[in-house]
C-alpha cells in the first residue's frame, strides 16, 4: 500500500509527525442524508491515506449497513458481536463499555476501527426513552460520542466517522463530536436537492441541540463532489453551480467516478490495496491520482488547523 502513495503522491513524504502537544484531536464526520453519495468510499480511502502518511487514525462506522467495517476486514454479521460497536460505548445502561474495548486493529498499520452492524439502530430506539427518564448525572445523547472519544484522545491524531445516511440521534451525536465536517454530494439535480433538504433540517436540529448545550463549532466544513464524470455536461454544470453558491467550501478536487474503485470494492478492497495489474494502466492511475488529490487537500485542512504549513 505504501507503493501506491509513492506512485500517485507526486513526491509526497512517506511519513509525517503526529500532532504535537496542544493540538486538538481532529474528528471528521463524513455525511450526507442521501445514500449512494460515495460517503463510505470517501471515508475508507481517507482513513487509509492518512494512516499510510504516518498519522494515527481511528475510523468509526456509524452506519448500520457497516460497509466500512467490511472494507476493513470485519464482516458485520459474522465478526461483530453484541456490544462491539460504538453503541457499546455510548449506551445508557450498566452494560456500557469503555471505548477502548470496542476498538479493533486493521491490516493497515496505524489505522484502527470501531466496526458497525445493525446493533447501532438500538441507539435510535433507546434515546427517546433515555430523554424522558434523564437524570441529572446522565449526559445527553448528543455528547456521548464526544465523551467516549475524549477517553482515548491521546492515542490518535485523526478520527474519521462514517455517518449513516439519515439524520437521527447517531448523526447528531457525530456532528456534535466533530471538529470538522465533510459532506459528499453527487453532482446531479436530485442529489443536490436532497442535500439542500439535508442542510436545512440539519441547521434546524443543530440549533435545538446548541440551545441544549451541544457544540456546533467546526474548524472547517467542506463539500466534496463525488462520482464525478468530467465529460458529462450536466454534471459539470451542477458542479459549477455548487461552486458559485458555496465558493471555497467546495473542495478544489472532485472524486472522479472510476470502475477501478467500484471493482476493488467487489473484493472488499480499496484502491490502496488492490493489485494494479487488475486494471488497465490509465484507469488505475487516473483513479489513484484523483484519490490522492482529494485526500491530500483534506490533509492540508487538518494540518492548517494545527497551524502547520
NORTANOR-V39070 format. One record per backbone hydrogen bond with DSSP energy under -0.5 kcal/mol. CO is the residue of the C=O (numbers start at 1). NH is the residue of the N-H. If there is no record, write none. Layout:
co;nh
CO;NH
CO;NH
This chain:
co;nh
1;5
2;6
3;7
4;8
5;9
6;11
20;23
22;24
25;27
26;28
26;159
27;29
27;179
27;180
28;30
28;161
29;31
29;182
30;163
31;184
34;37
38;42
39;43
40;44
41;45
42;46
43;47
44;48
45;49
46;50
47;51
48;52
49;53
50;55
51;54
53;16
55;57
56;157
56;158
57;112
58;160
59;61
59;114
60;62
60;162
62;64
63;66
66;70
67;71
68;72
69;74
70;73
73;75
75;78
75;79
75;80
76;80
79;81
81;84
85;88
86;89
86;90
87;90
87;91
88;97
93;96
98;101
99;102
99;103
104;113
107;109
108;111
110;57
110;112
111;106
112;59
113;104
113;115
114;61
115;86
117;120
118;121
119;122
120;123
120;124
121;124
121;125
122;126
123;127
124;128
125;129
126;130
127;131
128;132
129;133
131;134
135;138
140;143
141;144
143;147
144;148
145;149
146;150
147;151
148;151
149;152
150;153
152;155
153;156
157;26
158;58
159;28
159;161
160;60
160;162
161;30
161;163
162;62
164;166
166;168
168;172
169;173
170;174
171;175
172;176
173;177
174;178
179;219
179;220
180;29
181;222
182;31
182;184
183;224
185;226
186;188
188;192
189;193
190;194
191;195
192;196
193;197
194;198
195;199
196;200
197;201
198;202
199;203
200;204
201;205
202;206
203;207
204;208
205;209
206;210
207;211
208;212
209;214
210;213
220;181
222;183
223;225
223;251
224;185
224;226
225;255
226;187
228;230
228;257
229;232
231;233
232;236
233;237
234;238
235;239
236;240
237;241
238;242
239;243
240;244
241;245
242;246
243;247
246;249
247;250
249;223
249;251
254;256
255;228
258;262
259;263
260;264
261;265
262;266
263;266
263;267
264;267
264;269
265;268
270;273
270;274
275;278
276;279
280;284
281;285
282;286
283;287
284;288
285;289
286;290
287;291
288;292
289;293
290;294
291;295
292;296
293;297
294;298
295;299
296;300
297;301
298;302
299;303
300;304
301;305
302;306
303;308
304;307
